[in-house]
C-alpha cells in the first residue's frame, strides 16, 4: 500500500517541492531562526508546498523508478533549497562582518552576547546591525520576494533536473562573498578612520601630559566617540542596506536563473 502510494506522480511532486522548501527554510532569513519550533517550520513548509503545487504540477517530470532514486531526488531538491537560502545568508553575513570590524575599533570586541536567531556568540554591533538589516529586509518585502524567487526556481531548474551548472554557481557565490566583504569594509571605514585619529590624539596627549592616566581616560573616550560616530553612521544605514539588498536580490535571481547548464 505504501509502495503504491509513493509511486504516485502527484505525491512525488509534492514531496520534492516540500524537500526544496525545507532546504530553503533551513538557511534563509527570516525563517532560519533556531528559536522557531521545528513543527512550525515543517508546517510552514507544508502549506507553502501546497500553495506552490498547482503551478508546479503542470511541469513534466520523470518519475523515480525505485525508492532509492526517490530518496536521492529528495536530497538533491533539498540541496537546491540550501543553495538559495545560503545565498540570502551571505547577505546578512555582510552586516555581521561590519559589526565585527566596528566592535574591534570601539573596544566592544571583548563583550559578546548570544544571537537568539542562531544561538551563537556574536559581538554587540554585529547583533545590532543584523537585526536592523532584518527589519529593513522585511520592510522591503524581502521575505515575499524570497518566496516568489523560490517559486520561480521550479521553472529555471525543474524538478529532478540534474544538469547542474556547478562552475557558474561557485563563481557567482564567490561574487556574493566578495560583495559582502566590500560592503563591510566600506560601511565600517568611517569609524575605523575616526578611531585611528582618536588613537593618534591619545598618543599626543600621553606625550604632552605624562601624568594623565591615558588607559583609563582613553578607554572611555574611545567608547564615547565610537558610539557618537555609530549614531551618525546609522542615519545612513537604511539607504546603504537597501542598496546592498537590492543588489543581492538581483544576483541571487541571476544565480537561480543559471543553475541549469545551457
C-alpha positions as CSV (number, residue, x, y, z in Angstrom):
1,X,0.0,0.0,0.0
2,X,2.7,2.4,1.0
3,X,4.9,1.4,-2.0
4,X,2.0,2.1,-4.4
5,X,1.3,5.4,-2.7
6,X,4.9,6.5,-3.1
7,X,4.7,5.7,-6.8
8,X,2.0,8.3,-7.3
9,X,3.5,11.1,-9.6
10,X,1.4,13.8,-7.8
11,X,2.6,12.7,-4.4
12,X,6.2,12.6,-5.6
13,X,6.0,16.1,-7.0
14,X,4.6,17.4,-3.7
15,X,7.4,15.6,-1.7
16,X,10.0,17.1,-4.0
17,X,8.6,20.6,-3.6
18,X,8.4,20.1,0.2
19,X,12.1,19.0,0.2
20,X,13.3,22.1,-1.7
21,X,11.3,24.3,0.7
22,X,12.7,22.5,3.7
23,X,16.2,23.3,2.5
24,X,15.3,27.0,1.9
25,X,13.8,27.4,5.4
26,X,16.9,25.9,7.0
27,X,19.2,28.7,5.9
28,X,17.2,31.7,4.6
29,X,16.4,34.6,6.9
30,X,14.0,35.4,8.4
31,X,12.9,31.7,8.5
32,X,16.2,30.2,9.7
33,X,15.7,31.4,13.3
34,X,16.6,28.5,15.6
35,X,14.0,29.7,18.2
36,X,11.3,28.7,15.8
37,X,10.0,25.3,16.6
38,X,10.6,22.5,14.1
39,X,6.9,21.9,14.0
40,X,6.3,25.5,12.9
41,X,8.9,25.3,10.2
42,X,7.6,22.0,9.0
43,X,4.0,23.3,9.0
44,X,5.1,26.4,7.1
45,X,6.9,24.3,4.5
46,X,3.9,22.0,4.1
47,X,1.4,24.8,3.5
48,X,3.8,26.7,1.2
49,X,4.3,23.5,-0.8
50,X,0.5,23.1,-1.0
51,X,0.3,26.7,-2.3
52,X,3.0,26.2,-4.9
53,X,1.9,22.8,-6.0
54,X,-0.8,23.8,-8.6
55,X,1.7,25.9,-10.6
56,X,4.5,23.3,-10.4
57,X,2.5,20.2,-11.2
58,X,2.0,21.2,-14.8
59,X,5.7,20.8,-15.5
60,X,6.8,17.4,-16.9
61,X,8.8,15.2,-14.6
62,X,10.4,11.7,-14.9
63,X,9.0,9.7,-12.1
64,X,11.7,7.9,-10.0
65,X,11.5,4.2,-10.6
66,X,12.7,3.0,-7.2
67,X,12.7,4.2,-3.6
68,X,16.5,4.8,-3.6
69,X,16.0,7.1,-6.7
70,X,13.3,8.9,-4.9
71,X,15.4,9.4,-1.8
72,X,18.3,10.7,-3.9
73,X,15.9,13.1,-5.7
74,X,14.6,14.4,-2.3
75,X,18.2,15.0,-1.1
76,X,19.0,16.8,-4.4
77,X,16.0,19.1,-4.2
78,X,16.8,19.9,-0.5
79,X,20.3,20.8,-1.7
80,X,18.9,23.3,-4.2
81,X,16.9,24.9,-1.3
82,X,20.1,25.0,0.7
83,X,21.8,26.9,-2.1
84,X,19.1,29.5,-2.4
85,X,18.9,30.0,1.4
86,X,22.7,30.1,1.7
87,X,22.8,32.9,-0.9
88,X,20.5,35.0,1.3
89,X,22.5,34.1,4.4
90,X,25.6,35.5,2.7
91,X,23.8,38.8,2.5
92,X,23.4,39.0,6.3
93,X,26.9,37.9,6.9
94,X,27.9,41.3,5.4
95,X,26.3,43.1,8.3
96,X,27.9,40.6,10.8
97,X,31.4,41.3,9.4
98,X,30.6,45.1,9.5
99,X,29.7,44.8,13.2
100,X,32.9,42.8,14.0
101,X,35.1,45.4,12.4
102,X,33.4,48.3,14.2
103,X,33.5,46.5,17.6
104,X,37.2,45.9,17.3
105,X,37.8,49.7,16.8
106,X,35.4,50.9,19.5
107,X,36.5,48.4,22.1
108,X,33.4,46.2,22.3
109,X,35.1,43.1,20.9
110,X,35.6,41.8,24.5
111,X,31.8,42.0,25.1
112,X,29.6,39.5,23.4
113,X,26.1,38.1,23.6
114,X,24.2,35.1,22.2
115,X,22.3,35.7,19.0
116,X,18.8,34.4,19.5
117,X,18.4,33.6,15.8
118,X,21.5,31.4,15.5
119,X,22.4,30.5,19.2
120,X,26.0,31.5,18.6
121,X,28.1,34.2,20.3
122,X,28.3,37.4,18.4
123,X,29.6,40.9,19.1
124,X,27.2,43.7,20.2
125,X,27.4,45.7,17.0
126,X,27.1,42.5,14.8
127,X,23.8,41.6,16.5
128,X,22.5,45.2,16.3
129,X,23.3,45.5,12.5
130,X,22.0,42.1,11.7
131,X,18.7,42.8,13.4
132,X,18.4,46.2,11.8
133,X,19.2,44.6,8.4
134,X,16.5,42.0,9.0
135,X,14.0,44.8,9.7
136,X,15.0,46.6,6.5
137,X,14.7,43.3,4.6
138,X,11.2,42.7,5.9
139,X,10.1,46.3,5.3
140,X,11.2,45.9,1.7
141,X,9.0,42.8,1.5
142,X,12.2,40.8,1.2
143,X,10.5,37.7,2.6
144,X,7.8,37.8,-0.1
145,X,10.5,38.4,-2.7
146,X,12.3,35.3,-1.4
147,X,9.2,33.1,-1.7
148,X,8.5,34.5,-5.2
149,X,12.1,33.8,-6.2
150,X,11.9,30.4,-4.8
151,X,8.7,29.6,-6.7
152,X,10.5,30.8,-9.9
153,X,13.3,28.3,-9.3
154,X,10.9,25.5,-10.3
155,X,10.8,26.9,-13.8
156,X,14.5,27.8,-14.1
157,X,15.5,24.5,-12.6
158,X,12.6,22.0,-12.9
159,X,12.2,19.1,-10.5
160,X,14.7,16.3,-11.0
161,X,16.8,18.4,-13.3
162,X,20.3,17.1,-12.7
163,X,22.1,19.2,-15.4
164,X,23.6,21.4,-12.7
165,X,25.9,24.4,-13.6
166,X,28.4,23.9,-10.8
167,X,31.2,26.2,-12.1
168,X,28.8,29.0,-12.7
169,X,27.3,28.5,-9.2
170,X,30.7,28.7,-7.5
171,X,31.7,31.7,-9.5
172,X,28.5,33.7,-8.5
173,X,28.6,32.5,-4.9
174,X,32.2,33.8,-4.7
175,X,30.9,37.1,-6.1
176,X,28.4,37.3,-3.3
177,X,31.1,36.8,-0.7
178,X,33.2,39.5,-2.3
179,X,30.3,42.0,-2.3
180,X,29.7,41.2,1.4
181,X,33.3,41.9,2.3
182,X,33.3,45.1,0.2
183,X,30.2,46.4,2.0
184,X,31.7,45.6,5.4
185,X,34.9,47.5,4.6
186,X,33.1,50.5,3.0
187,X,30.5,50.8,5.8
188,X,33.0,50.5,8.7
189,X,35.7,52.6,7.0
190,X,34.4,56.0,8.6
191,X,34.5,54.6,12.1
192,X,37.9,52.9,11.5
193,X,39.3,56.2,10.3
194,X,37.8,58.2,13.2
195,X,39.1,55.6,15.8
196,X,42.6,55.8,14.2
197,X,42.6,59.6,14.6
198,X,41.4,59.2,18.2
199,X,44.3,56.8,18.9
200,X,46.8,59.3,17.4
201,X,45.3,62.1,19.5
202,X,45.5,60.0,22.7
203,X,49.2,59.3,21.8
204,X,49.9,63.0,21.6
205,X,48.1,63.6,24.9
206,X,50.2,60.9,26.6
207,X,53.4,62.6,25.3
208,X,52.1,66.1,26.3
209,X,50.7,65.2,29.8
210,X,52.5,62.1,31.1
211,X,50.7,62.3,34.4
212,X,47.4,61.6,32.7
213,X,46.0,58.1,33.2
214,X,45.7,57.6,29.4
215,X,44.5,54.0,29.6
216,X,41.6,54.9,31.8
217,X,40.7,58.1,30.0
218,X,41.4,56.7,26.6
219,X,39.1,53.7,27.0
220,X,36.1,55.8,28.0
221,X,36.9,58.5,25.4
222,X,37.2,55.8,22.6
223,X,33.8,54.3,23.5
224,X,32.1,57.7,23.7
225,X,33.5,58.9,20.3
226,X,32.8,55.5,18.8
227,X,29.1,55.5,19.9
228,X,28.6,59.0,18.6
229,X,30.2,58.0,15.3
230,X,28.0,54.9,15.2
231,X,24.9,57.0,15.8
232,X,25.8,59.3,12.9
233,X,26.6,56.3,10.7
234,X,23.2,54.6,11.4
235,X,21.5,57.6,9.8
236,X,22.7,56.2,6.5
237,X,22.3,52.5,7.4
238,X,18.8,52.1,5.9
239,X,19.8,53.6,2.5
240,X,23.0,51.6,2.3
241,X,21.4,48.3,3.3
242,X,18.6,48.8,0.8
243,X,21.2,49.2,-2.0
244,X,23.0,46.0,-0.9
245,X,19.8,44.1,-0.5
246,X,18.6,45.1,-4.0
247,X,22.0,44.2,-5.4
248,X,21.9,40.8,-3.7
249,X,18.3,40.0,-4.8
250,X,19.3,40.6,-8.4
251,X,22.4,38.5,-8.0
252,X,20.6,35.6,-6.3
253,X,17.9,35.6,-9.0
254,X,20.6,35.5,-11.6
255,X,22.2,32.5,-9.8
256,X,18.8,30.7,-9.8
257,X,18.2,31.5,-13.4
258,X,21.6,30.0,-14.3
259,X,21.6,26.9,-12.0
260,X,21.0,24.9,-15.1
261,X,23.6,24.3,-17.7
262,X,23.0,25.8,-21.1
